[in-house]
Amino acid sequence: MSNPLTAPSLPRDVAERAKGALESPGKPLQIAASTATAALVVPVAWSIVSFVMAEPLSASDTSPEALGELFHALAIETMSIAAQALWFAGVALPLCYGATLVALRVVRRETPVAGDLYAAYRRGPAFLVFLSVLGLLAGVPTILWIITALVAGAVVGVLAASSSDAMASTSTITMVVVIAAIPFLVPSIYFQCRFLFAGLVIVDPHHAGEGAGAALARSWRMTRSRDTALTRITLTALGELLRGLTVGLVVGLFTRGIPAVFILLAATHDAIAPSAQAKRPPGRSA
């Protein structure tokens, strides 16, 4: 195989490792991937239902009754977001890394072990630290964005309240909220991507002795200077997802498309994790 240390060769190396698994993912992986995907869909469906069921509020109505309704709606939405976050962290994300472990065994031509899907729960303390880091990276910027957006939106709303064009006022507030997200969410997404592999390092039996700190450090090294290569692999995964959907519709999505995403993630981990060893001080033995 090509050298995984060389970023341009990484997509080829991943393709070689994933080839057999993509051709025959197997029932255990299909079931694990479908279960993890179903867990991911729950908060998305929840958000869609909440959006459809929500009653529209007037952006130009500043009466005490309207403001009370607004704060009530914000409180409900905040609790809904918190519940979705708990589901994502406590159910969806652990199952996703468990499904990726099943895919990793398929890539390595090993037999999936009963309970692989729940491997994150067996590594509870280490995985909890990992989840806490992700939570801080995602939660703190989101909270800061919400506060900034509320303040900026309120200021813009007051300034635009005298305008007779309510639609223009609403559009302006929406634009302010979207622009306010950029300085907070873009760095958050970047750092979450850099630590993406840490959860898989924690559940990978080949790295059973590593704690959360070592796993986070290894993930950081794994993603260093590989932006282009990892982007190409991501596009390949999206292509496989669309291929499964196009060829087999819903059935193909769950039998090939979704398992292929987990396989490519696992193959990427398998290719670069061994090369991401921590550097030891000179003269210190392994």
N, C-alpha and C positions, 0 to 999 in steps of 0.2 A: 504494500500500500504506500501511497505517497506520504510525505512527511507532514504531519498535522501541525508542526511548528510554523510552516510556511502558510500564511493566510490565503494566498491565491489557490493553493492546492486543497484547502479545506472542503469546499463544496464537492470536489471529485472524491475525496476520501470518504465523506459522509454518504455520497451516492453509492460507493462500493459497499460500505458497511450496511446500508439500508436496503440494498437490492433484493436480497432473499426475503427479508421480512415484508417488503412492499408486495412481493409476488404472492406470499402466503402468510398473512398476518396471524391467522389462527383464531379459533373461537374465544380463548381466554382474553386475548387482547381486544377483540371486538366487543366483548361484553364489558370489560373494564373501561374502554374508551367511551362506550355508550353511556355507562353509568356516570362517569365523570362529566361528560357533556351534559347529561340531564341535570346534574347538580348545578352546572354553570348556567343553564337556561332558566332555572327558578328565579333568581333575582332579576334577570332581564324581563321575564314575563311579568313579574311583580311590578316592575317599573312601568311597563306598557299599560297594564291594567290600571295602575294608579293615575297615569297620565290621562287615560280615556275617561276614567270616572271623576276626575277633578272638575270642579265647577270653575268656569272662567271668572277672573276678577278684573274689575275695571281699573286701568292704570291711572285714570284721571280723577277717580273718586277718592277724595281725601277726608271724607266724613269719619267721625269716630267709629261708627258701625262698620264701615268698609275697612278701616285700619285694623279693627278687632278681628274681622274675618281673615284679613291678610296674615296677621300674626298667628292665628289659629291654624291656618293652612300651612304656614312655615313650620310650626311646631309638629304637626302631623307628618310633614315631609321629612323633617329631621329625624323623627323616630323611625320612619320607614327606611331611610338611608342607613341608620344605625343597625336596624334589624338585617338589612341586606348585607351590610358589611360583616356582621357576625356570621351569617350563613356562609358567605364567601370564604371567610377565614377559617371557620370551624368545620365546614363540610366540603365545599366545592374545591378549594385549593388542596387540601390533603388528598382528596380522591384523585385530583388531576396528577399529582406527583406519584400517587400509587399506580395509576394507569401508565404513567411514563416508566415506572420501574418494570411493569409487565412488558412494555415495549422494549426496554433495555435488555431484558432477558431474551426476548425473541431475536433482537439484533445480535446478541452474543451467542445465539444458538443454544441457549439454556432453556430448561423447562420452567415455566412460571410456577411459583410456589403459592399454595393456598394462603391467602392473607396478604399477598403483595399489594393488593388494592388499598389495604389499610396500614401499610408500612409506616406512614407518617405518624400515626397514632402510637405505634410502638416506640418511635423515637421522640416521644412527647416533649421532654424538656428542650432538646436541641431544636426541634421543629417549632416549638412555641417561641423561642428566641428569634428564629428566622421570621416567623409571622409578625412578631413585634416590630422588627426592623422594617419589614414591608409596610406594616400599618403606619409607622411613623413617616415613612417616605411618601405614603399615599394620603394619610389622614391630615397631617399638619399642613402641607401645601393646599389641600382642598379646603380646610377650615379657613386658612388665611385668604384664599380666593373668595370664599363665600362672604367673609367679613368685608373685604375690599369691594366686592361686587355690590353688596348691600349698601355700603356707604356711598360708592360712586353712583349707583342706580338711584338712591334717594336724592342725592344732589342734582343729578340730571332730571329726575322726575319733578323736583320743585321748580327748577328753572324752566322746564317744559310745560308746567301746569297751566301757565297762562295761554299756551298755544291752543287753538281751536281744533288742531289736527291730532286727535287722540292716537290714530294709527302711527303717525310720525313719532310721537312721544314714546310709544311702545317699542318701535323699531330702534330708536336711539338707545333706550335702556338695554334692550337685548344686545345691541352692538357693544355697549360698554361692558356688559357682563362677560361676553365672549372675549373681548380684548384683555380684560382683567385676568383671564385664566392663563394667558400665555406665559408670563414670567413665573407662575407658580407650578403649573401642571407639566410644562415641557421638561424642566430639570427633574421633576418627580418621576416622569416616565423614563427618562434616561437612566437614573440610578436604579430604578426597579429592573430595567433590562440588564444592567450590569450584574445584578444579584440574582438573576433568573435561575441560574444553575445551582445555587446554594441548596435549595430544597431537594434537588435530585442527588446532590453529593451526600446529603444527610441520610437519605433512604437507600443509597447505593451500598450493597454489601461489600464492594471493593474498597470502600472508604469508611468502613464501620467504626473505626476508631476516632474519626474526626468529629469535633463538636461544632456548634453553630458558628463560632468565630472563625475557625479554620475553614469551614465550608463557605462562608461569605468571602473570605480572602481568596480562596481557590476560584470561586465564581468570578471575582473581580479580575484575576489573572487570566482566566479562560476567555473573557470577553475583551481583553485589552488588544488594541490594534487589529481587531477583526471585524470592524463595522461593515465593510463591504461584503466580506465573505458571509457573515451572518445574515445580512440583508438578502443576499442571493438565496440562501437556504430558506429564509422566511418566504420569499416569493415562490420557491419550489413547493413549499408546503401548501401555500394558497392554491397553487396550480393543481396539486394532487386533490385538494379539497373540492375544487370546482370540477375536476375530472370525475371524481366519484359521484358528485351531484348530477353531472351531465349524463354520464353513462348509465347510472343505475337509479337516478332520482333519489328519493328518500332512503331506499334500501341501500343503494350504492354509497350514499353519504355515510351511513353507519357501518357498512361492511368494509369499505375501502378508504373513503375520504378522510374521516375523522381518525381512524387508526393510523393513516399515513402521517398525519401531523404529529402524533405521539412518537411514531417510529423515527421521523427525521429529527425531532428534538432529542430522543434517546441516542441516535447515532452521532449527533453532534457532540453530545456529552461524552460518549465513548471515545470519540476521536481526539478531543482536546483535554479532557480531564487529567489523563496521566502526564501530559506535558506541562501542567500548571502546578508543579510542585513548588513549595516555598523554597526560596533561596536560603541556604544555611551559611553561617559565618565560616570563613576559611579555617580549616583545621579541625572542624567539628564533624564527626562521623555521623552517618545516617542511623 
